[in-house]
Amino acid sequence: MEADYIVVGAGSAGCVVAARLSETGAKVILLEAGPKDSLLWIHIPAGILKLLYHPVVNWNYSAEGTEGSGGRRIHWPRGKTLGGSSSINGMLYVRGNPADFDGWAQMGCRGWSFDDVLPYFRKSEDYKQGTDPEYRGKGGPLKVEDYRTILPLTHRFIEAAQQAGHKFSKDLNGREQEGVGYSQMTRKGRWRGSTAQTFLKEAQGRPNLRVETEALATRLLFEGKRCVGVAFRQRGQTIEAKAHKEVILCGGAINSPHLLQISGVGPAEHLQSIGVPVVHHLPGVGANLQDHYVARVSHRVKGSISINKLARGIRLAREAMRFALESRGALTFGVTTAQVFCRSTPEKASPDLQLLFTPASYDASKFGELEREDGMTVAVCPVRPDSRGTIMARSADPAEKAIITPNYLSDPADIRVLTAGVRFTRAIFAAPAIAQHSVVETLPGPDITTDDGLLDYARRYGTTIYHPVGTCRMGDGPSAVVDSRLRVHGLDGLRVIDASVMPTLTTGNTNAPTIMIGEKGAAMIREDHAAPA
């Protein structure tokens, strides 16, 4: 099996890379460890709760218990199907703040300032309600739109946030991110708009693109310091695929560093300790792990309906009819309907907090399940955490899952930002527009008021919102894994193009920036292999 390019991982970035490279006529093989995205729950936006533990289309990783999470192991869902995590996520489209990308450029990532990446955000999207062509895109594969159905509780939250001092932003992905605004989603009609159903769908008819599902990459193949292919296991057979030009890793923040390590690329001492022969010592592989850790503030609701009730009984049947006949209603919902981006202190140059509002509340004793009584929730998220963790291969066996050590809240600055965010959230819930619908704060509870009490609550009940990045960091210096053109330092024929290359987390959800990285990375490959004039 041979091709010009082999792309490992058909996720948020991988589908983009394979689609864009195959546009040129180049022969591309796309490997995906999971099955095709044929499961119905993938395509129904509200089906996310059915996917969080799904045994087939989810890797179902588990992070180690650390002090920041009270010693609890934290469930880490990651997509294992065409579209990757874009096939099982909450569908939020959040680009991040311009300061994020300008910060990358200041750290030595040349060509990654906001002005450099904006064209690729615009290229990928088709924003239905877009009116600002300088910032928003039209005609791209990725369909972005506002919520079609908005419950009154969301309107009340938007109003209450303004009463609490947060200005209204009509487009959180436009000129002004800071403030409160309505969420946007990646959708394709009534259905989820994953990268498999957008980028890859448009490309799959091309004879030069070969998509292999249920194909677990087991090892990168090297000739000296050049990567020449990939070995993968598919339906009981081991197959080797050779790349004439490049191998591109798009496995994400867990699988890309894991595959590098079990292939002999990474911190030499660790590789030797697990019996992997060292091909290339690269100490940053698996380091610099960052994730968004949140603490929820929930209220019992009166005088208004929430998703809790719409998800049960006759109301659910009614919503299913609305979905089928009108492409509207609760089954079109993602997760978060409104957001606030704000600064924990006035001295901050840009927002370091994201407050994610959902007109629903969750059962604290059962992961991913809604309470029976009406409720509403804000997930308080320090979006630029200073805490760092690691992803490390447990053994040389490619089927054995990596050790995920997130080290949540290990940096005191993250604790200060989180507690500030809880207080801002309480101020919003106390504002008249939303206070009229609150019976009581159920989490953390009105009795928990001190910083120590809030920290204890965050450690016992906090969770991830599934945004791991950084484990193949882009940049220069001994801890960097890829350069500014996403080529692995010290090796030829090998790039990483996914969320793992982010030097730091973006201000908000990471799917849109990952798609942008796919767009820009594919463009770099095409430039680097263009025939000389």
C-alpha positions in Angstrom: 0.0 0.0 0.0 1.6 3.3 -1.1 0.7 6.9 -1.4 2.2 10.4 -1.5 0.8 11.2 1.9 -0.4 9.0 4.8 -2.6 10.8 7.3 -3.0 9.0 10.6 -6.3 9.9 12.3 -9.6 11.0 10.6 -10.5 13.5 13.3 -11.1 17.2 13.5 -7.8 18.0 11.7 -7.2 14.7 9.9 -10.3 15.0 7.7 -9.4 18.5 6.8 -5.8 17.6 5.9 -6.8 14.6 3.8 -9.5 16.5 2.0 -7.2 19.5 1.2 -4.2 17.4 0.1 -6.3 15.2 -2.2 -7.6 18.3 -3.9 -4.2 18.6 -5.6 -4.4 15.1 -7.2 -1.9 13.7 -4.8 -2.5 10.2 -3.6 -3.6 10.2 0.0 -4.3 7.3 2.5 -6.3 8.3 5.6 -6.1 5.8 8.5 -8.8 5.8 11.2 -8.7 3.4 14.2 -12.5 3.5 14.6 -15.4 2.6 12.4 -17.4 4.6 9.9 -19.6 7.3 11.4 -22.8 5.4 10.7 -24.2 5.4 14.3 -27.4 7.5 14.3 -26.6 9.2 17.7 -23.5 10.8 16.1 -25.7 12.8 13.7 -28.4 14.0 16.1 -27.0 17.0 17.9 -28.6 16.1 21.2 -27.2 12.6 20.9 -24.0 13.7 22.7 -25.2 12.2 26.0 -25.4 8.8 24.3 -21.8 9.1 23.1 -19.9 10.1 26.2 -19.3 6.4 27.2 -20.1 4.7 23.9 -18.0 1.5 23.7 -17.4 1.6 19.9 -17.0 5.3 18.8 -15.3 6.6 21.9 -11.7 5.8 23.1 -13.0 6.2 26.7 -9.8 7.3 28.2 -9.3 7.9 31.9 -7.0 10.5 33.5 -5.0 9.6 36.6 -6.3 11.0 39.9 -4.2 13.9 41.1 -4.5 16.4 43.9 -6.4 18.9 41.8 -9.2 16.4 41.1 -9.3 15.2 44.7 -7.6 11.9 43.7 -10.5 11.1 41.4 -9.9 9.5 38.0 -11.6 11.7 35.4 -13.3 10.2 32.3 -11.9 11.5 29.0 -14.1 10.9 26.0 -12.3 11.1 22.6 -13.9 10.3 19.3 -12.9 7.0 17.7 -14.7 7.2 14.3 -14.6 9.2 11.1 -14.7 12.8 12.3 -13.0 12.0 15.6 -14.1 14.2 18.5 -16.0 16.4 16.1 -18.4 13.5 15.8 -19.1 13.2 19.5 -18.5 16.8 20.9 -21.0 19.5 21.9 -20.7 21.2 18.5 -19.7 24.6 19.8 -17.8 26.8 17.3 -15.4 29.0 19.2 -12.4 30.4 17.5 -10.6 31.8 20.5 -9.2 35.3 21.2 -6.8 37.1 18.8 -4.4 37.4 21.8 -4.1 33.6 21.8 -2.5 33.5 18.4 -0.5 36.6 18.8 0.9 35.0 21.9 1.9 31.9 19.9 3.8 34.2 17.4 5.5 35.9 20.3 6.6 32.5 21.6 8.4 31.9 18.3 5.7 30.3 16.2 6.3 32.3 13.1 3.3 32.7 10.8 0.7 31.9 13.6 -0.4 35.4 14.6 -4.1 36.2 14.5 -3.7 38.0 11.2 -1.9 34.9 9.8 -4.6 32.4 11.0 -7.7 34.4 10.3 -7.8 33.6 6.5 -7.8 29.9 7.4 -10.7 30.3 9.9 -12.6 32.1 7.1 -11.7 29.6 4.4 -13.1 26.6 6.4 -16.5 28.1 7.3 -19.8 28.9 5.9 -21.4 31.0 8.6 -25.1 31.3 7.8 -25.8 34.5 9.8 -22.5 36.2 9.0 -22.5 39.8 8.1 -18.8 40.8 8.6 -16.8 39.4 5.6 -13.5 40.7 7.2 -13.9 38.2 10.0 -16.4 35.5 8.9 -16.3 33.1 6.0 -18.9 32.1 3.4 -18.9 29.1 1.1 -16.5 26.8 3.1 -17.2 23.2 3.9 -17.9 23.8 7.6 -21.4 24.9 8.2 -21.7 27.3 11.2 -24.9 28.7 12.4 -26.7 30.1 15.4 -29.0 28.0 17.5 -32.3 27.4 15.7 -34.3 27.0 18.9 -33.5 29.0 22.1 -35.3 28.4 25.4 -36.4 31.5 27.4 -33.9 30.7 30.1 -31.1 31.4 27.7 -32.5 34.8 26.9 -32.8 35.5 30.6 -29.2 34.5 31.2 -28.0 36.9 28.4 -30.1 39.7 30.0 -28.8 38.9 33.5 -25.2 38.9 32.4 -25.6 42.4 31.0 -27.3 43.5 34.3 -24.2 42.1 36.0 -21.9 44.3 33.9 -21.0 42.2 30.9 -21.5 43.9 27.6 -23.4 42.1 24.8 -21.4 40.7 21.9 -23.6 39.9 18.8 -20.8 37.6 17.4 -18.4 35.9 19.9 -16.3 34.8 16.8 -16.3 38.3 15.3 -14.6 41.5 16.1 -15.3 41.4 19.9 -15.1 38.1 21.9 -15.2 39.7 25.3 -18.7 39.9 26.8 -21.9 37.8 26.7 -23.4 36.3 23.6 -25.3 33.4 22.1 -23.4 30.2 21.1 -22.8 29.1 17.5 -22.7 25.5 16.3 -21.2 23.3 13.5 -24.3 21.9 11.8 -25.3 20.5 8.5 -29.0 21.1 8.2 -30.6 19.5 11.2 -27.6 17.2 11.6 -24.2 17.4 13.3 -21.6 19.0 11.0 -18.5 17.0 11.9 -15.4 17.3 9.7 -16.3 13.8 8.3 -19.7 15.0 7.1 -18.3 18.3 5.7 -14.6 18.2 4.5 -14.3 14.4 4.1 -17.8 14.0 2.5 -16.8 16.5 -0.2 -13.6 14.6 -0.9 -14.6 11.0 -0.7 -15.5 10.6 -4.3 -11.9 11.3 -5.4 -10.1 8.2 -6.7 -6.8 9.4 -5.2 -8.2 9.4 -1.6 -8.3 6.0 0.2 -10.0 5.9 3.6 -9.2 2.9 5.8 -11.4 2.5 8.9 -10.7 0.1 11.9 -7.1 0.6 11.1 -5.1 1.1 14.3 -1.6 2.6 13.7 0.9 0.5 15.6 4.3 2.0 14.5 5.9 4.6 12.4 8.4 3.2 9.9 11.8 4.9 9.6 14.8 4.7 7.4 17.5 6.4 9.5 16.0 9.8 10.5 13.3 9.8 7.7 9.8 8.5 8.3 8.8 6.5 5.3 5.5 4.9 6.3 3.1 3.5 8.9 2.3 0.0 10.1 -1.3 -0.6 11.1 -3.5 -3.4 12.4 -6.8 -3.9 10.6 -9.2 -6.8 11.1 -6.5 -9.1 12.5 -3.9 -8.3 9.8 -0.8 -6.1 10.1 -0.3 -3.9 7.0 2.5 -1.5 6.1 1.8 1.6 4.1 4.6 3.6 2.5 4.6 7.4 2.0 6.5 8.8 -0.9 6.4 12.4 0.5 5.2 12.6 4.1 3.4 11.0 7.0 1.1 13.3 8.9 0.0 12.6 12.4 -3.5 13.9 13.2 -4.3 11.6 16.2 -4.9 14.5 18.7 -3.3 15.4 22.0 -3.3 11.8 23.3 -2.8 9.5 20.3 -0.2 11.6 18.4 2.4 11.7 21.2 1.6 8.1 22.1 2.3 6.8 18.5 5.5 8.8 18.4 6.7 7.3 21.7 5.9 3.7 20.9 7.7 4.3 17.5 10.9 5.4 19.3 10.4 9.2 19.2 10.3 10.9 22.5 12.1 11.2 25.9 14.8 8.6 25.6 14.9 7.6 29.3 11.1 6.9 29.3 11.2 5.0 26.0 14.0 2.8 27.3 12.1 2.2 30.6 9.2 0.7 28.6 11.4 -1.3 26.2 11.1 0.9 23.1 14.3 1.3 21.0 15.1 5.0 20.7 15.0 6.3 17.1 15.1 10.0 18.0 15.4 11.6 21.5 12.8 14.4 21.7 12.1 15.2 25.3 9.0 17.3 24.7 6.8 14.5 23.2 4.0 14.0 25.7 4.8 17.0 27.9 3.0 20.4 28.1 -0.4 18.8 28.4 -3.1 21.4 29.0 -6.9 21.0 29.5 -9.9 23.0 30.5 -11.1 22.0 34.0 -14.4 23.4 35.2 -16.5 23.7 38.3 -20.3 23.9 37.8 -22.7 26.3 39.4 -26.2 24.9 39.2 -29.7 26.2 40.2 -33.1 24.6 40.6 -35.5 26.4 38.2 -39.0 27.7 38.7 -41.4 29.3 36.2 -39.5 28.2 33.1 -38.8 24.9 31.4 -35.3 23.4 31.0 -33.8 20.6 28.9 -34.3 18.3 31.9 -38.0 18.1 31.3 -37.8 18.2 27.5 -35.7 15.1 27.5 -38.4 12.9 29.1 -41.8 11.4 28.4 -44.4 13.0 26.2 -42.3 16.2 25.8 -39.4 14.2 24.3 -41.8 12.6 21.8 -43.0 16.1 20.9 -39.4 17.3 20.4 -38.7 14.3 18.2 -41.6 15.3 16.0 -40.3 18.9 15.8 -36.9 17.6 14.8 -38.3 15.4 12.1 -40.8 17.9 10.7 -39.2 21.3 11.3 -35.5 20.6 12.0 -35.9 22.5 15.3 -36.4 21.9 19.0 -34.4 20.2 21.8 -32.9 17.5 19.6 -31.0 20.2 17.7 -29.3 21.5 20.8 -25.6 21.0 21.4 -24.4 21.7 25.0 -23.9 25.3 25.7 -26.4 27.9 24.5 -24.8 31.1 25.8 -21.3 32.2 26.9 -19.5 34.9 28.8 -15.9 35.7 28.2 -14.5 37.9 30.9 -11.3 38.8 32.8 -10.7 37.5 36.3 -9.0 40.8 37.2 -9.1 44.2 35.4 -5.3 44.0 34.9 -5.6 41.1 32.4 -5.1 42.1 28.8 -7.8 39.7 27.5 -10.4 37.3 28.9 -9.1 34.4 30.9 -12.5 33.1 31.9 -15.3 31.4 30.0 -18.7 31.0 31.6 -20.7 28.4 29.7 -24.5 28.5 30.3 -26.7 25.5 29.7 -30.5 25.5 30.4 -30.1 22.1 32.1 -28.6 20.6 35.2 -26.7 17.3 35.7 -27.0 14.5 38.2 -23.9 14.9 40.4 -23.9 11.1 41.1 -24.2 9.9 37.4 -21.8 11.2 34.8 -23.6 12.7 31.8 -27.2 12.3 33.1 -29.7 15.1 33.5 -31.6 15.7 36.8 -35.3 15.0 36.8 -36.3 18.5 38.0 -35.8 21.6 36.0 -32.4 23.2 36.4 -29.7 25.5 34.8 -26.0 25.4 34.9 -22.9 27.5 34.3 -19.6 25.7 33.8 -16.8 28.0 35.1 -13.7 27.6 33.0 -10.3 29.2 33.4 -9.5 29.2 29.7 -5.7 29.9 29.9 -4.5 27.5 32.6 -0.9 27.5 33.8 -1.1 23.9 35.1 0.7 21.3 32.9 0.5 17.6 32.7 1.8 14.7 30.6 0.8 11.9 28.2 3.2 8.9 28.5 3.1 5.5 26.9 2.5 2.8 29.5 4.3 0.1 27.4 5.5 -0.7 23.9 2.0 -2.3 23.2 0.1 0.0 20.8 -3.2 -1.3 22.1 -2.4 -0.3 25.7 -3.7 3.2 26.6 -1.3 5.9 27.6 -1.0 7.3 31.1 -2.8 10.6 31.3 -1.6 12.9 34.1 -3.4 16.2 33.8 -2.3 17.9 37.1 -5.4 20.0 37.3 -5.2 23.1 39.5 -1.6 22.4 40.3 -0.7 26.1 39.6 -2.1 28.5 42.2 -3.0 31.0 39.5 -5.6 28.6 38.1 -7.3 28.4 41.5 -7.5 32.1 41.8 -9.1 32.4 38.3 -11.6 29.6 39.0 -12.8 31.0 42.3 -13.2 34.5 40.7 -15.3 32.9 38.0 -17.6 31.2 40.5 -18.2 34.6 42.1 -18.9 36.3 38.7 -21.4 33.5 38.0 -23.2 34.0 41.3 -23.4 37.7 40.5 -25.1 36.9 37.2 -27.5 34.4 38.8 -28.4 37.1 41.4 -29.3 39.6 38.6 -33.1 40.2 38.4 -33.6 38.7 34.9 -32.6 35.2 35.9 -33.0 35.4 39.7 -36.8 35.3 39.2 -36.4 31.7 37.9 -34.1 30.4 40.6 -35.4 28.4 43.6 -31.9 27.8 45.1 -28.3 27.2 44.1 -27.9 23.4 44.2 -24.1 23.4 43.4 -21.9 24.2 45.1 -24.6 25.4 47.4 -25.2 28.7 49.2 -23.3 27.6 52.3 -20.0 27.4 50.4 -18.7 30.9 50.3 -14.9 31.0 51.2 -12.1 30.5 48.7 -11.0 27.3 50.6 -14.6 26.0 50.4 -14.8 26.7 46.7 -11.5 25.0 46.1 -12.5 21.9 48.0 -15.7 21.8 45.9 -13.8 22.2 42.6 -11.5 19.3 43.6 -14.3 17.0 44.6 -16.8 17.7 41.8 -14.9 19.5 39.0 -14.4 17.9 35.6 -12.9 18.4 32.2 -14.8 19.8 29.2 -12.5 17.7 27.0 -10.0 20.2 25.5 -6.6 18.5 25.8 -3.8 20.2 23.8 -0.1 20.9 23.7 1.6 17.5 23.9 3.6 18.0 20.6 4.2 21.6 21.2 5.1 23.9 18.3 8.0 26.2 18.6 11.8 26.3 19.1 14.0 25.1 21.9 14.6 21.7 23.6 11.0 21.2 24.7 9.4 21.8 21.3 8.3 18.9 19.2 7.4 20.5 15.8 8.7 23.7 14.1 6.5 26.5 12.9 5.7 24.5 9.7 4.6 21.6 11.9 7.6 19.4 10.9 8.9 17.1 13.7 12.3 18.5 14.9 15.2 16.4 13.8 13.3 14.1 11.5 12.3 14.2 7.8 9.0 13.2 6.2 7.0 13.6 9.4 4.6 16.3 10.6 2.0 16.6 13.4 -1.1 18.6 12.5 -3.7 18.6 15.3 -4.5 20.1 18.7 -1.3 18.6 20.2 0.8 21.3 18.5 -0.9 24.2 20.3 1.8 25.9 22.6 -1.0 27.1 24.8 -4.8 26.6 25.1 -7.0 29.0 23.2 -9.7 31.1 24.9 -12.6 28.8 24.5 -13.5 25.4 23.0 -10.8 23.9 20.8 -12.6 22.3 17.8 -12.6 25.4 15.6 -8.9 26.2 16.2 -8.0 22.5 15.5 -9.8 22.7 12.2 -7.9 25.9 11.4 -4.6 24.1 12.2 -5.7 21.4 9.7 -6.4 24.0 7.1 -3.1 25.9 7.6 -1.0 22.7 8.0 -2.4 21.3 4.7 -1.6 24.6 3.0 2.0 24.5 4.3 2.5 20.9 2.9 1.1 22.0 -0.4 3.5 25.0 -0.5 6.5 22.9 0.6 5.9 20.3 -2.2 4.9 22.7 -4.9 6.8 22.3 -8.2 9.4 25.0 -8.6 8.4 27.8 -11.1 
